Amino acid sequence: MGHMDEKILAVLNEAEKASVPLVICDGPVRVGSRFYEFEQQAFWDNKVCLPIPKDFVDMPEHLRSLKYPYQQRPQIIKSDESGSINFTLSRIDQDLQDQWVKQLTAGMKAAIKKANPANVFYTDGVETVGEKQIGYFEFKSPALDGFLYHLMFFLALEGKMVMGTFACPYAEYEDWREIAFQVMRTVSVTEADKGEEQG
């Protein structure tokens, strides 16, 4: 009897996984074997907001320099307790307007391809989120201990470029891919109104 119960439980578990919509703004969502609760977090004087798991923390400085050994590491790095799953954001001093996002995204993809021909690229495109154009691409890259999955996205903030990334071990990409895209698709941007009333 016990064996049958286990089988039924496994089937129910799969059915539950298939029927539970993973909507990160509606409450805790199951990612892999655990649940994460996402909360809106604001950066740069509330100009950019996006949902990030509550238990993700700012990556400690010593880990930042290990994981991002180059000088221009991301300004904001939110990671899980293992440091292997990260959301990052950077403001880059490069001019960018909404209408250039597609061109910039293609250029960034080409540069990453050239820098490491071993990278395997998947989808790319430009989506309208709120009133902003967000360009993105996703790829798999070789790492010291296997492969990593990345989603990179780009948008304009007050005439300059913002770059966001999500990265996780490739073994976990099936669990996280849809979640990473939801985070990208719920980014909200508040720009200083250029025609502010004088008061």
Backbone as CSV, one residue per row, in Angstrom:
resi,resn,N_x,N_y,N_z,CA_x,CA_y,CA_z,C_x,C_y,C_z
1,MET,0.839,-1.207,0.000,0.000,0.000,0.000,0.880,1.266,0.000
2,GLY,1.936,1.241,0.833,2.828,2.395,0.957,3.430,2.785,-0.376
3,HIS,3.830,1.774,-1.161,4.460,2.040,-2.453,3.490,2.765,-3.384
4,MET,2.227,2.305,-3.363,1.199,2.916,-4.207,0.985,4.374,-3.806
5,ASP,0.964,4.615,-2.485,0.792,5.988,-1.983,1.893,6.904,-2.519
6,GLU,3.105,6.368,-2.502,4.240,7.169,-2.994,4.065,7.527,-4.464
7,LYS,3.589,6.543,-5.226,3.384,6.785,-6.662,2.317,7.857,-6.877
8,ILE,1.220,7.735,-6.123,0.130,8.705,-6.241,0.635,10.092,-5.847
9,LEU,1.396,10.124,-4.763,1.950,11.388,-4.277,2.836,12.038,-5.349
10,ALA,3.652,11.209,-5.996,4.544,11.728,-7.047,3.724,12.302,-8.198
11,VAL,2.661,11.604,-8.584,1.799,12.067,-9.676,1.113,13.374,-9.286
12,LEU,0.604,13.408,-8.035,-0.065,14.625,-7.557,0.908,15.798,-7.521
13,ASN,2.121,15.495,-7.082,3.166,16.520,-7.008,3.425,17.129,-8.372
14,GLU,3.555,16.256,-9.376,3.798,16.723,-10.748,2.615,17.545,-11.245
15,ALA,1.385,17.041,-10.959,0.177,17.746,-11.403,0.114,19.119,-10.744
16,GLU,0.482,19.159,-9.467,0.455,20.433,-8.728,1.464,21.403,-9.334
17,LYS,2.647,20.878,-9.647,3.683,21.732,-10.253,3.202,22.299,-11.575
18,ALA,2.510,21.464,-12.352,2.048,21.887,-13.673,0.911,22.899,-13.564
19,SER,0.060,22.756,-12.517,-1.131,23.606,-12.450,-0.894,24.900,-11.678
20,VAL,0.154,24.947,-10.846,0.395,26.167,-10.076,1.076,27.197,-10.973
21,PRO,0.365,28.295,-11.277,1.033,29.289,-12.111,2.140,29.966,-11.300
22,LEU,3.290,30.057,-11.888,4.415,30.668,-11.175,4.389,32.177,-11.406
23,VAL,3.573,32.862,-10.646,3.489,34.315,-10.799,4.148,34.946,-9.577
24,ILE,5.300,35.546,-9.802,6.116,35.990,-8.670,5.489,37.124,-7.878
25,CYS,4.524,37.829,-8.487,3.904,38.950,-7.753,2.690,38.502,-6.944
26,ASP,2.300,37.226,-7.061,1.089,36.755,-6.376,1.363,36.024,-5.069
27,GLY,2.600,36.024,-4.613,2.911,35.287,-3.379,4.057,34.337,-3.629
28,PRO,4.367,33.500,-2.632,5.522,32.603,-2.778,5.391,31.682,-3.986
29,VAL,6.486,31.468,-4.699,6.484,30.546,-5.834,7.530,29.468,-5.599
30,ARG,7.228,28.295,-6.133,8.153,27.176,-5.979,9.165,27.214,-7.107
31,VAL,10.426,27.240,-6.741,11.501,27.194,-7.728,12.364,26.011,-7.334
32,GLY,12.363,24.977,-8.176,13.088,23.762,-7.784,12.396,23.142,-6.581
33,SER,13.148,22.923,-5.506,12.577,22.223,-4.352,12.168,23.169,-3.227
34,ARG,12.264,24.483,-3.447,11.894,25.388,-2.359,11.031,26.548,-2.839
35,PHE,10.491,27.265,-1.881,9.633,28.400,-2.198,10.389,29.707,-1.985
36,TYR,10.132,30.654,-2.855,10.721,31.985,-2.718,9.594,33.013,-2.713
37,GLU,9.747,34.007,-1.857,8.806,35.121,-1.868,9.533,36.313,-2.462
38,PHE,8.906,36.927,-3.456,9.526,38.059,-4.146,8.954,39.359,-3.591
39,GLU,9.826,40.358,-3.458,9.334,41.678,-3.041,9.966,42.744,-3.921
40,GLN,9.197,43.805,-4.148,9.701,44.914,-4.966,10.873,45.570,-4.253
41,GLN,11.968,45.740,-4.955,13.107,46.456,-4.383,13.440,47.624,-5.308
42,ALA,13.758,48.752,-4.687,13.991,49.984,-5.456,15.461,50.359,-5.399
43,PHE,15.962,50.865,-6.520,17.377,51.233,-6.625,17.502,52.629,-7.228
44,TRP,18.612,53.274,-6.919,18.923,54.581,-7.484,17.773,55.569,-7.247
45,ASP,17.525,55.833,-5.963,16.466,56.793,-5.580,15.115,56.420,-6.183
46,ASN,14.779,55.139,-6.112,13.480,54.631,-6.584,13.259,54.777,-8.087
47,LYS,14.341,54.962,-8.833,14.162,55.132,-10.288,13.949,53.798,-10.994
48,VAL,14.507,52.724,-10.442,14.320,51.390,-11.029,13.842,50.456,-9.920
49,CYS,12.709,49.777,-10.168,12.177,48.810,-9.190,11.992,47.466,-9.883
50,LEU,12.314,46.395,-9.156,12.034,45.067,-9.684,11.898,44.088,-8.532
51,PRO,11.132,43.006,-8.758,10.931,42.029,-7.682,12.133,41.083,-7.570
52,ILE,12.610,40.906,-6.343,13.768,40.040,-6.076,13.397,39.158,-4.886
53,PRO,13.856,37.897,-4.854,13.523,37.059,-3.687,13.936,37.735,-2.378
54,LYS,13.023,37.665,-1.404,13.229,38.318,-0.105,14.526,37.888,0.567
55,ASP,14.866,36.599,0.415,16.059,36.127,1.136,17.360,36.272,0.342
56,PHE,17.307,36.935,-0.817,18.543,37.259,-1.525,19.159,38.485,-0.859
57,VAL,20.468,38.480,-0.709,21.135,39.577,-0.005,22.206,40.194,-0.904
58,ASP,22.682,41.378,-0.490,23.802,41.986,-1.209,25.001,41.066,-1.077
59,MET,25.597,40.740,-2.206,26.755,39.846,-2.167,27.902,40.522,-1.407
60,PRO,28.511,39.806,-0.438,29.629,40.391,0.316,30.795,40.760,-0.600
61,GLU,31.528,41.778,-0.199,32.603,42.343,-1.023,33.629,41.299,-1.458
62,HIS,34.047,40.413,-0.533,35.082,39.430,-0.886,34.591,38.450,-1.952
63,LEU,33.280,38.156,-1.941,32.729,37.264,-2.962,32.587,37.981,-4.302
64,ARG,32.251,39.271,-4.232,32.114,40.055,-5.465,33.395,40.011,-6.283
65,SER,34.524,40.233,-5.595,35.779,40.296,-6.348,36.180,38.923,-6.883
66,LEU,35.712,37.849,-6.242,35.987,36.500,-6.763,35.103,36.200,-7.970
67,LYS,33.820,36.521,-7.819,32.861,36.162,-8.870,32.950,37.104,-10.071
68,TYR,33.284,38.362,-9.793,33.409,39.358,-10.861,34.799,39.988,-10.757
69,PRO,35.831,39.270,-11.223,37.208,39.716,-10.996,37.601,40.975,-11.769
70,TYR,36.804,41.355,-12.755,37.151,42.544,-13.537,36.734,43.808,-12.784
71,GLN,37.343,44.913,-13.175,37.134,46.198,-12.501,35.681,46.652,-12.517
72,GLN,35.039,46.510,-13.673,33.687,47.061,-13.803,32.644,46.053,-13.381
73,ARG,32.719,45.600,-12.126,31.710,44.630,-11.681,30.384,45.359,-11.439
74,PRO,29.268,44.607,-11.461,27.958,45.262,-11.286,27.885,46.037,-9.972
75,GLN,27.131,47.131,-9.994,26.996,47.947,-8.777,26.081,47.275,-7.765
76,ILE,25.062,46.575,-8.255,24.113,45.906,-7.361,24.157,44.414,-7.678
77,ILE,24.466,43.608,-6.668,24.487,42.147,-6.853,23.690,41.533,-5.712
78,LYS,22.529,40.971,-6.030,21.693,40.298,-5.040,21.836,38.803,-5.277
79,SER,22.192,38.053,-4.241,22.417,36.625,-4.471,21.795,35.772,-3.374
80,ASP,21.619,34.491,-3.706,21.138,33.549,-2.690,22.285,33.254,-1.731
81,GLU,21.996,32.417,-0.720,23.019,32.196,0.324,24.272,31.499,-0.202
82,SER,24.139,30.752,-1.302,25.317,30.055,-1.839,26.164,30.962,-2.734
83,GLY,25.581,32.086,-3.156,26.302,32.983,-4.069,26.259,32.514,-5.512
84,SER,25.522,31.421,-5.783,25.550,30.870,-7.151,24.395,31.372,-8.018
85,ILE,23.359,31.961,-7.400,22.223,32.490,-8.160,22.173,33.985,-7.894
86,ASN,22.260,34.784,-8.952,22.383,36.237,-8.783,21.495,37.026,-9.724
87,PHE,21.011,38.147,-9.197,20.427,39.207,-10.025,21.360,40.400,-9.873
88,THR,21.718,41.052,-10.974,22.588,42.226,-10.872,22.001,43.387,-11.675
89,LEU,22.400,44.596,-11.273,22.016,45.807,-12.007,23.208,46.742,-12.054
90,SER,23.397,47.405,-13.183,24.474,48.388,-13.324,23.977,49.571,-14.138
91,ARG,24.344,50.764,-13.687,24.147,51.962,-14.515,25.461,52.211,-15.217
92,ILE,25.408,52.367,-16.523,26.634,52.489,-17.311,26.627,53.843,-18.014
93,ASP,27.770,54.494,-17.961,27.862,55.839,-18.535,27.979,55.761,-20.049
94,GLN,26.904,55.270,-20.646,26.853,55.186,-22.109,25.488,55.694,-22.537
95,ASP,25.467,56.601,-23.497,24.191,57.178,-23.932,23.282,56.097,-24.496
96,LEU,22.006,56.150,-24.099,21.037,55.194,-24.627,19.645,55.809,-24.589
97,GLN,18.960,55.728,-25.709,17.553,56.134,-25.807,16.752,54.888,-26.153
98,ASP,15.442,54.929,-25.848,14.589,53.760,-26.116,14.748,53.235,-27.542
99,GLN,14.812,54.166,-28.511,14.837,53.719,-29.914,16.167,53.066,-30.313
100,TRP,17.184,53.146,-29.447,18.477,52.511,-29.753,18.642,51.154,-29.066
101,VAL,17.655,50.769,-28.260,17.815,49.564,-27.426,18.070,48.310,-28.275
102,LYS,17.329,48.184,-29.373,17.477,46.993,-30.226,18.903,46.895,-30.773
103,GLN,19.407,48.020,-31.244,20.756,48.077,-31.815,21.821,47.767,-30.742
104,LEU,21.642,48.358,-29.563,22.592,48.133,-28.471,22.608,46.654,-28.074
105,THR,21.415,46.053,-27.962,21.309,44.645,-27.556,22.050,43.752,-28.551
106,ALA,21.849,44.005,-29.841,22.529,43.213,-30.874,24.043,43.387,-30.770
107,GLY,24.478,44.616,-30.497,25.912,44.894,-30.367,26.524,44.198,-29.164
108,MET,25.801,44.209,-28.027,26.298,43.551,-26.807,26.382,42.034,-27.016
109,LYS,25.375,41.497,-27.688,25.371,40.054,-27.950,26.570,39.672,-28.827
110,ALA,26.817,40.469,-29.858,27.940,40.207,-30.767,29.270,40.278,-30.016
111,ALA,29.383,41.249,-29.096,30.629,41.414,-28.334,30.880,40.216,-27.425
112,ILE,29.810,39.722,-26.779,29.960,38.573,-25.866,30.277,37.310,-26.667
113,LYS,29.651,37.193,-27.830,29.915,36.059,-28.728,31.397,36.047,-29.135
114,LYS,31.900,37.223,-29.499,33.278,37.351,-29.961,34.259,37.072,-28.823
115,ALA,33.920,37.571,-27.614,34.807,37.404,-26.457,34.941,35.934,-26.071
116,ASN,33.863,35.172,-26.239,33.936,33.747,-25.910,33.083,32.939,-26.880
117,PRO,33.714,32.421,-27.954,32.957,31.659,-28.965,32.323,30.385,-28.413
118,ALA,32.713,29.964,-27.198,32.127,28.747,-26.607,30.725,29.002,-26.045
119,ASN,30.348,30.270,-25.898,28.999,30.568,-25.391,27.948,30.071,-26.374
120,VAL,26.844,29.544,-25.829,25.739,29.066,-26.668,24.562,30.010,-26.444
121,PHE,24.083,30.655,-27.511,23.008,31.642,-27.376,21.647,31.026,-27.675
122,TYR,20.631,31.522,-26.967,19.250,31.051,-27.158,18.420,32.191,-27.726
123,THR,17.368,32.602,-27.032,16.481,33.620,-27.590,17.031,35.031,-27.369
124,ASP,16.549,35.961,-28.170,16.844,37.378,-27.942,15.678,38.170,-28.486
125,GLY,15.613,39.441,-28.132,14.515,40.265,-28.629,14.421,41.569,-27.875
126,VAL,13.349,42.306,-28.172,13.054,43.562,-27.475,11.584,43.505,-27.080
127,GLU,11.299,43.808,-25.832,9.919,43.822,-25.353,9.598,45.202,-24.785
128,THR,8.321,45.561,-24.830,7.890,46.809,-24.208,7.365,46.479,-22.826
129,VAL,7.987,47.059,-21.812,7.580,46.835,-20.427,7.224,48.200,-19.863
130,GLY,5.951,48.368,-19.471,5.503,49.713,-19.134,5.594,50.518,-20.418
131,GLU,6.343,51.593,-20.385,6.541,52.350,-21.625,7.980,52.236,-22.104
132,LYS,8.745,51.325,-21.496,10.167,51.209,-21.814,10.427,50.061,-22.777
133,GLN,11.421,50.258,-23.629,11.918,49.174,-24.477,12.995,48.435,-23.677
134,ILE,12.855,47.133,-23.574,13.878,46.335,-22.892,14.392,45.279,-23.867
135,GLY,15.685,45.350,-24.149,16.309,44.372,-25.039,16.936,43.276,-24.190
136,TYR,16.951,42.052,-24.694,17.508,40.957,-23.902,18.087,39.870,-24.791
137,PHE,18.944,39.039,-24.203,19.337,37.771,-24.809,19.743,36.829,-23.681
138,GLU,19.687,35.532,-23.986,20.054,34.533,-22.974,21.087,33.587,-23.574
139,PHE,21.992,33.106,-22.714,23.038,32.222,-23.221,23.596,31.340,-22.113
140,LYS,24.291,30.314,-22.544,24.983,29.388,-21.634,26.475,29.620,-21.807
141,SER,27.188,29.720,-20.694,28.639,29.936,-20.799,29.390,28.880,-19.986
142,PRO,30.583,28.497,-20.447,31.381,27.550,-19.669,31.939,28.245,-18.427
143,ALA,31.984,27.517,-17.315,32.565,28.051,-16.074,33.529,27.007,-15.531
144,LEU,34.217,27.348,-14.450,35.207,26.420,-13.876,34.596,25.078,-13.515
145,ASP,33.376,25.130,-12.956,32.784,23.874,-12.460,31.510,23.513,-13.227
146,GLY,31.524,23.675,-14.535,30.344,23.326,-15.328,29.935,24.480,-16.221
147,PHE,28.633,24.684,-16.339,28.112,25.763,-17.192,27.213,26.680,-16.386
148,LEU,27.089,27.924,-16.855,26.185,28.888,-16.245,25.136,29.311,-17.265
149,TYR,23.948,29.633,-16.758,22.891,30.192,-17.593,22.812,31.687,-17.291
150,HIS,22.680,32.515,-18.333,22.585,33.970,-18.150,21.403,34.528,-18.929
151,LEU,20.718,35.480,-18.315,19.779,36.335,-19.035,20.293,37.756,-18.838
152,MET,20.575,38.457,-19.935,21.040,39.852,-19.839,19.979,40.741,-20.460
153,PHE,19.717,41.889,-19.821,18.752,42.816,-20.405,19.226,44.259,-20.250
154,PHE,18.705,45.108,-21.146,19.203,46.481,-21.278,18.028,47.434,-21.433
155,LEU,18.133,48.589,-20.783,17.102,49.612,-20.932,17.722,50.984,-20.708
156,ALA,16.995,52.007,-21.135,17.485,53.376,-20.988,16.879,53.998,-19.736
157,LEU,17.713,54.698,-18.972,17.245,55.450,-17.804,17.857,56.843,-17.891
158,GLU,16.983,57.827,-18.101,17.440,59.214,-18.185,18.608,59.385,-19.162
159,GLY,18.467,58.719,-20.324,19.446,58.901,-21.391,20.710,58.079,-21.266
160,LYS,20.783,57.227,-20.224,21.958,56.371,-20.033,21.517,54.903,-19.972
161,MET,22.497,54.014,-20.074,22.204,52.589,-20.148,22.138,51.937,-18.768
162,VAL,21.136,51.094,-18.582,21.069,50.211,-17.410,21.152,48.784,-17.931
163,MET,22.026,47.996,-17.313,22.162,46.587,-17.694,21.787,45.725,-16.502
164,GLY,20.910,44.765,-16.741,20.538,43.812,-15.699,20.958,42.425,-16.128
165,THR,21.302,41.581,-15.162,21.609,40.195,-15.514,21.003,39.256,-14.477
166,PHE,20.733,38.058,-14.926,20.401,36.961,-14.018,21.352,35.838,-14.375
167,ALA,21.910,35.170,-13.370,22.800,34.029,-13.637,22.554,32.935,-12.619
168,CYS,22.624,31.692,-13.086,22.524,30.540,-12.177,23.262,29.362,-12.814
169,PRO,23.590,28.341,-12.016,24.199,27.151,-12.616,23.268,26.590,-13.691
170,TYR,23.851,26.139,-14.794,23.032,25.669,-15.911,22.110,24.524,-15.486
171,ALA,22.553,23.734,-14.516,21.741,22.608,-14.036,20.405,23.089,-13.462
172,GLU,20.331,24.349,-13.049,19.097,24.880,-12.444,18.335,25.804,-13.378
173,TYR,18.776,25.884,-14.622,18.179,26.889,-15.505,16.707,26.609,-15.802
174,GLU,16.307,25.341,-15.864,14.899,25.042,-16.155,13.994,25.566,-15.055
175,ASP,14.476,25.520,-13.806,13.682,26.028,-12.686,13.595,27.552,-12.704
176,TRP,14.685,28.201,-13.110,14.796,29.644,-12.936,14.477,30.479,-14.171
177,ARG,14.522,29.884,-15.375,14.416,30.694,-16.599,13.139,31.535,-16.629
178,GLU,11.991,30.888,-16.407,10.710,31.597,-16.455,10.659,32.704,-15.390
179,ILE,11.229,32.416,-14.216,11.258,33.391,-13.112,12.096,34.613,-13.515
180,ALA,13.263,34.356,-14.104,14.153,35.458,-14.509,13.453,36.359,-15.523
181,PHE,12.725,35.746,-16.475,12.002,36.547,-17.462,10.887,37.368,-16.807
182,GLN,10.220,36.774,-15.798,9.171,37.537,-15.096,9.757,38.754,-14.395
183,VAL,10.926,38.575,-13.784,11.579,39.710,-13.117,11.848,40.812,-14.140
184,MET,12.401,40.419,-15.288,12.692,41.402,-16.340,11.408,42.101,-16.810
185,ARG,10.332,41.318,-16.925,9.074,41.870,-17.464,8.290,42.683,-16.443
186,THR,8.767,42.724,-15.195,8.056,43.535,-14.193,8.932,44.684,-13.703
187,VAL,10.015,44.963,-14.427,10.848,46.123,-14.080,10.010,47.384,-14.271
188,SER,10.073,48.289,-13.304,9.410,49.582,-13.511,10.442,50.694,-13.373
189,VAL,10.315,51.672,-14.246,11.292,52.762,-14.315,10.572,54.087,-14.118
190,THR,11.094,54.908,-13.211,10.547,56.245,-12.990,11.637,57.248,-13.320
191,GLU,11.394,58.050,-14.353,12.405,59.020,-14.761,11.962,60.414,-14.360
192,ALA,12.937,61.256,-14.053,12.602,62.641,-13.705,11.876,63.259,-14.892
193,ASP,10.730,63.851,-14.608,9.929,64.459,-15.682,10.651,65.684,-16.216
194,LYS,10.979,65.616,-17.495,11.771,66.710,-18.076,10.985,68.026,-18.104
195,GLY,9.648,67.908,-18.082,8.847,69.138,-18.107,8.252,69.431,-16.745
196,GLU,8.999,69.244,-15.699,8.462,69.456,-14.358,7.955,70.882,-14.192
197,GLU,6.835,70.956,-13.520,6.259,72.298,-13.304,7.129,73.087,-12.333
198,GLN,7.260,74.330,-12.621,8.009,75.204,-11.700,7.082,75.517,-10.537
199,GLY,7.570,75.334,-9.304,6.663,75.616,-8.208,7.403,76.259,-7.108
